[in-house]
Amino acid sequence: MTATAHTAPRARARSRTGGPDDRGPKILEHVLGWTLVVLLAVLVTRAGLM
């Protein structure tokens, strides 16, 4: 076996990047995401870019 075969299971176990939890409130995540989209659209149209 190679050295990468021994490190692969440990690397897979520690592959969390600190992103949002899967157990968190999904509705809050969707509302904040769409709010950001609407805010960006308003800023783009106000600046006359579209």
MDTraj code that builds the backbone (N, CA, C; nanometers):
import mdtraj as md
import numpy as np

residues = "MET THR ALA THR ALA HIS THR ALA PRO ARG ALA ARG ALA ARG SER ARG THR GLY GLY PRO ASP ASP ARG GLY PRO LYS ILE LEU GLU HIS VAL LEU GLY TRP THR LEU VAL VAL LEU LEU ALA VAL LEU VAL THR ARG ALA GLY LEU MET".split()
xyz = np.array([
    [0.0833, -0.1192, 0.0000],
    [0.0000, 0.0000, 0.0000],
    [0.0870, 0.1245, 0.0000],
    [0.0346, 0.2286, -0.0558],
    [0.1097, 0.3539, -0.0603],
    [0.0762, 0.4387, 0.0611],
    [0.1474, 0.5479, 0.0752],
    [0.1247, 0.6383, 0.1884],
    [-0.0109, 0.7072, 0.1772],
    [-0.0568, 0.7327, 0.0549],
    [-0.1860, 0.8003, 0.0389],
    [-0.3015, 0.7088, 0.0752],
    [-0.2838, 0.5786, 0.0620],
    [-0.3907, 0.4855, 0.0990],
    [-0.4127, 0.4873, 0.2497],
    [-0.3077, 0.5131, 0.3263],
    [-0.3216, 0.5170, 0.4713],
    [-0.3783, 0.6503, 0.5192],
    [-0.3537, 0.7579, 0.4490],
    [-0.4008, 0.8894, 0.4940],
    [-0.5397, 0.9216, 0.4426],
    [-0.5874, 0.8499, 0.3422],
    [-0.7178, 0.8817, 0.2843],
    [-0.8330, 0.8694, 0.3844],
    [-0.8428, 0.7627, 0.4641],
    [-0.9558, 0.7561, 0.5580],
    [-0.9523, 0.8675, 0.6627],
    [-0.8340, 0.9048, 0.7083],
    [-0.8254, 1.0133, 0.8070],
    [-0.8602, 1.1474, 0.7440],
    [-0.8171, 1.1691, 0.6218],
    [-0.8480, 1.2963, 0.5546],
    [-0.9976, 1.3062, 0.5283],
    [-1.0614, 1.1959, 0.4953],
    [-1.2044, 1.1971, 0.4692],
    [-1.2817, 1.2277, 0.5971],
    [-1.2342, 1.1800, 0.7094],
    [-1.3021, 1.2041, 0.8362],
    [-1.2893, 1.3498, 0.8794],
    [-1.1842, 1.4185, 0.8365],
    [-1.1620, 1.5579, 0.8764],
    [-1.1893, 1.6546, 0.7626],
    [-1.2746, 1.6199, 0.6694],
    [-1.2921, 1.7032, 0.5507],
    [-1.3921, 1.8172, 0.5709],
    [-1.4428, 1.8391, 0.6918],
    [-1.5334, 1.9511, 0.7162],
    [-1.4587, 2.0822, 0.6989],
    [-1.5218, 2.1776, 0.6321],
    [-1.4561, 2.3048, 0.6036],
    [-1.5085, 2.4191, 0.6893],
    [-1.5976, 2.3904, 0.7795],
    [-1.6519, 2.4958, 0.8640],
    [-1.7704, 2.5660, 0.8023],
    [-1.8321, 2.5050, 0.7030],
    [-1.9497, 2.5626, 0.6389],
    [-2.0724, 2.5509, 0.7275],
    [-2.1885, 2.5875, 0.6769],
    [-2.3099, 2.5817, 0.7582],
    [-2.3437, 2.4381, 0.7980],
    [-2.4010, 2.4247, 0.9150],
    [-2.4409, 2.2938, 0.9658],
    [-2.5568, 2.2387, 0.8853],
    [-2.5608, 2.1094, 0.8675],
    [-2.6723, 2.0471, 0.7972],
    [-2.7959, 2.0387, 0.8859],
    [-2.7783, 2.0556, 1.0152],
    [-2.8898, 2.0443, 1.1087],
    [-2.9588, 2.1769, 1.1337],
    [-2.9079, 2.2834, 1.0804],
    [-2.9609, 2.4164, 1.1092],
    [-3.0948, 2.4418, 1.0425],
    [-3.1549, 2.5574, 1.0710],
    [-3.2851, 2.5920, 1.0128],
    [-3.2716, 2.6239, 0.8639],
    [-3.3279, 2.5390, 0.7813],
    [-3.3173, 2.5566, 0.6362],
    [-3.3944, 2.6792, 0.5886],
    [-3.5082, 2.7088, 0.6505],
    [-3.5904, 2.8206, 0.6047],
    [-3.5158, 2.9531, 0.6221],
    [-3.4420, 2.9669, 0.7311],
    [-3.3645, 3.0901, 0.7536],
    [-3.2572, 3.1056, 0.6472],
    [-3.1954, 2.9953, 0.6114],
    [-3.0917, 2.9986, 0.5079],
    [-3.1502, 3.0409, 0.3734],
    [-3.2676, 2.9906, 0.3388],
    [-3.3321, 3.0272, 0.2127],
    [-3.3764, 3.1730, 0.2128],
    [-3.4322, 3.2184, 0.3231],
    [-3.4783, 3.3574, 0.3305],
    [-3.3610, 3.4538, 0.3185],
    [-3.2525, 3.4251, 0.3881],
    [-3.1358, 3.5129, 0.3792],
    [-3.0741, 3.5098, 0.2394],
    [-3.0748, 3.3940, 0.1768],
    [-3.0212, 3.3838, 0.0408],
    [-3.1020, 3.4649, -0.0587],
    [-3.2354, 3.4527, -0.0511],
    [-3.3197, 3.5280, -0.1432],
    [-3.3168, 3.6776, -0.1135],
    [-3.3002, 3.7131, 0.0122],
    [-3.2869, 3.8552, 0.0471],
    [-3.1611, 3.9133, -0.0163],
    [-3.0540, 3.8370, -0.0136],
    [-2.9305, 3.8817, -0.0776],
    [-2.9484, 3.8960, -0.2284],
    [-3.0200, 3.8047, -0.2899],
    [-3.0443, 3.8115, -0.4346],
    [-3.1252, 3.9359, -0.4687],
    [-3.2293, 3.9631, -0.3925],
    [-3.3131, 4.0805, -0.4189],
    [-3.2340, 4.2093, -0.3965],
    [-3.1548, 4.2136, -0.2908],
    [-3.0730, 4.3313, -0.2640],
    [-2.9737, 4.3566, -0.3763],
    [-2.9130, 4.2529, -0.4257],
    [-2.8190, 4.2670, -0.5365],
    [-2.8905, 4.3155, -0.6630],
    [-3.0098, 4.2636, -0.6889],
    [-3.0866, 4.3066, -0.8065],
    [-3.1244, 4.4541, -0.7954],
    [-3.1628, 4.4974, -0.6769],
    [-3.1985, 4.6387, -0.6573],
    [-3.0767, 4.7276, -0.6790],
    [-2.9625, 4.6874, -0.6267],
    [-2.8412, 4.7678, -0.6436],
    [-2.7985, 4.7747, -0.7900],
    [-2.8111, 4.6633, -0.8615],
    [-2.7732, 4.6620, -1.0033],
    [-2.8656, 4.7517, -1.0842],
    [-2.9960, 4.7456, -1.0594],
    [-3.0886, 4.8293, -1.1362],
    [-3.0759, 4.9767, -1.0980],
    [-3.0480, 5.0062, -0.9718],
    [-3.0305, 5.1462, -0.9290],
    [-2.9042, 5.2055, -0.9922],
    [-2.8017, 5.1239, -1.0089],
    [-2.6768, 5.1741, -1.0660],
    [-2.6860, 5.1873, -1.2169],
    [-2.7946, 5.1401, -1.2755],
    [-2.8127, 5.1525, -1.4188],
    [-2.7319, 5.0531, -1.4991],
    [-2.6949, 4.9425, -1.4382],
    [-2.6151, 4.8425, -1.5087],
    [-2.7022, 4.7470, -1.5887],
    [-2.8318, 4.7569, -1.5720],
    [-2.9208, 4.6649, -1.6431],
    [-3.0383, 4.7367, -1.6999],
])
top = md.Topology()
chain = top.add_chain()
for i, resn in enumerate(residues, 1):
    res = top.add_residue(resn, chain, resSeq=i)
    for name in ("N", "CA", "C"):
        top.add_atom(name, md.element.get_by_symbol(name[0]), res)
traj = md.Trajectory(xyz[None], top)
